[in-house]
């Protein structure tokens, strides 16, 4: 990797690239991180020597808290249907379509855009007792629009995806495994070795076989780009509504995007509804 990153730490070990997310108190998905994920996706797309990329967090409490709500509130109105994916979703699609395997190693909180980042990876493994996953956007008057409206039902099925998106509740590793949100829930003491062993095993296989396997399995999702464009259009209509703007401001006022607030986010959501 030739690019210097501020929110990501990138290293290599054999045929595996390790990406550690490390950005402030809560790993907030702000514009700086979005731009760096986009840059990383381009570098990974051009990668020729490694067959696996593993994403993890350097923060013991947060994988990625969620997208920056102040950034969402600052976006201008857009009336037309988009013809291109936005910067973040395009980067996630680039990662999703890599000819190499992508793995998420989770031992912290991943909500909203952080959850959607993980949903775009090939596999997800999570530590019991430390992992929290959720899509709380509807409580803020918006909806999962960083690809989640398309990836959630593909993984969980429509009914459970709606339960996650409309319920806005937190899911621990065990429940996430039962729903198909993640591949497997593991004790924290076993997570590192399990992911490293799997990553290096896959990395030892022929690159062409890995790429062909992914391409064949993704064939059923050939309409996902059109679905993502529709998601983007609906989000642009939803986020500018007065109630959505009020709820997002209320979220910030109640302590959203602070470490203390993010650790008790369900309490904040209840207060928004009060």
N, C-alpha and C positions, 0 to 999 in steps of 0.2 A: 504494500500500500504506500503510495507516494504522498498522499494528502496528510496534512497535520490537522488533528481534530481536538476540539476543546471539550466536547460533551461525551466523547467516545474514546475508549482506549482499545487499540487494535494490535493483536500479536498473532504469531504463527507458531504452531507446534506440529511438525510433520506435515501431514496433508490437511490439517484443520486450522481454520482461522477463528480466533476467539475475539469477540467484540464485547467489551465491558462498558455498560452505560454508567456514567458518573457525572451528574450535573446538578449541583446544588443540594438543598435539603431533601427534596422529594422527587428528583429526576423529572421535573416538569417538562412536558412536551411543548416547548416554546418554539419560536421561529428559528432560533439558533440550532436547536436539536433537529428540527425538521429539515433544515438545509443540510445539516451534516449527515442525516440518514439518507437524504437524496444523493449526496456526493458519494457516500459509502456504497449505495446501491449501484451506482455507475462503475465504481472500482470493482465491485464484486462481479458485475456483469462481464468485465474484461479479464477477470481472473482465469489463469490457465494452469496453475500449479497445485491448487488445493481443491478438494472435492467436498468439503463440509465447512459450514460456518455455524458457530454456536454463539448465541446472544445471551448474556447474563448481566447482572447488575453488581456494581461495586458498593451500592447502598444496602445496608442490612435490613432496611424496612420497606424500601420501594424498588420495584422494577422500573415502571414508568407510572407516575401518579395518574395522569390524564393529560389531555390537551389543555393549553393555556386558555382559560375562559375569557380573560381580558382580550386576548388575540381574536377569539371568535366574535366577541362583542364589537370589536373595532372594524370588522370586515364590512365593506360597503354593500349596498343592495345590488343584487344581480337578477334581472328579470328573464334573460334569455336562457334557453336550455344549453348546457355546455356541450362542446364538441371535443374537448380534451379533458383528461383527468387532472385534478389539482395536484400541486407539488407533492403533498404527503401521500395521497392515494396512488399516484403514479410510481413513487418510490417503493411503496409496499407491493404493488403489482410487479415491479421489476425484481424485487426480492423473491416474490412468490414464483416467478417464472425462471429463476436461475437454473442453469443446468447442473448445479451442485445442491446438496441437501442442506436445509436450514433447520436448526434446532433452537428452541427456547428453553433455558434453564431458569426456573422461577423460584425465588425464595423471598417473596415480598409482595407488595401491593401493585396490581396492574389493573387500572380502571380506564374506561373510556378509550381514548386514543392509544393508551398503553396496552389494553386488552386487544384492541384491533391490530396493533403491531404483532402481538403473539399469534392471533388468528391467521395472519398472513404467512406464518412460517409453516414448514412441512410437519414439524412435530413439536410438542410441548411437554415438558416434564416438570413437576412441581413438588416442592418440599411440604410435607404435612406440618401443620401447626404454624407455618410462616406465610403461606400463600393466601392472597385474597384477590379474586377476580370479579369484575362487575362492569356493567354498562349503565351508568346512572344518568345518561343524558336526558331522558324523557322527563325526569324530575326538574330539570332546568329549562324545560320548554322546547328542547330540540330533540334529536334522536341520533343513534349511532351512525355517523356519516363519514367515518374515516375508513370505510369499506365494511364496517360491521353489519350493516343491513343485508349484505350479500354473503359474507363469510359465515356469520352465525347460523343461519338456517341451513347452509350447506353442511355444517358440521353437526349441529344439534338436532336438526329437523325444525319445521316451522313452529310447532307448538312450544317446544322448549326454548327456542330462540325468542319467541314473543314473551315467554315467562321471564327470561333474563332481561330483555330490553324494556318491557313495560313494568316489571316488578321493581327494577332498580335496586335489587338487593345484592349483598356480598355473597360470594360462593367460596368456600374453602376448597382445599385441594381434593379432598375425598369426594365431595359433591360434584366438583368440576369433572372429576374422572368418571363418575357415574353418568353424567350428562354428555360426555364426549367433548367437553370444553378443552380438556387436556388428554394426552395419551395415558399418563400414569402418574399417580401420587406416590411419593416415596418418602421414607424418613430422611430428615436432613442429612444424617450421617452417611446415607447411601447415595444421595443425589449426585454429588460431584463425581464419584467413581463410575456410577452408572452412565452418566452422560458422556464422560470422557471415553469410556470403553466403547460405547455405541458409536460415537463420533469417529474414533480411530478405526473401528471395524469397517464402517462405511467408506471412510477415506481410502482404504486399501483396495477397494473394488474399482473396476474400470470406469472411468469417467463417462464414456459413451453409454454404458449400461445404466448408470445412475440417471443421466439425462433422458434416456429413452423411457425408463420406468416412469419418471415424473410426467413426461409429455403424454404418455399413453393414459395415465390416470387422470390427467387434467383435461382430457378431450371432452368429457361430459360437461365441463364448465366453459365451453366456448362462448357462451353468451354473457359471461361475467362482466366484460367491459361495458356492454350496453346497460347492464344493471347498475354498475358503478356510476355511469353518467346520469342515470335517472335518480340515483341516491343523491348525487351532487346537486341536481336541479331542485329536488324536494327540500334539501337542507337549506339552500339559498332562500327558498320561500319561507321556511320555518323560523330561521334564526333571527329574522328582522321583525317578527311579530312582537307587539308591545309586551305581551305576557312572557315571552321567552327572554326579552331584554330585561324585564323586571326580575325574573327568577335568576338569571345569571348574575345580575348585580347583587341580589340578595345572597347568593352563594358566596360571592367575594366578601360581602359585608359580615357574614357569619363566620368567616375564617377559612373559607375554601382557599386552597393553594398555599396554606401554611402547614407545617408539619403537624401541629396539634390538631388542626381541623381535619386533615386528611386521614389521620389515624382513627377518627370517629366520624367518618363521612355520613354514615346512616343517620346520625343525630342531626347533622346539618340538613340533610334531605327532609327529615321530619319537620324541622323548623321552617323550611321553605314552604311546606304544605300547610303549615298552621295558619 
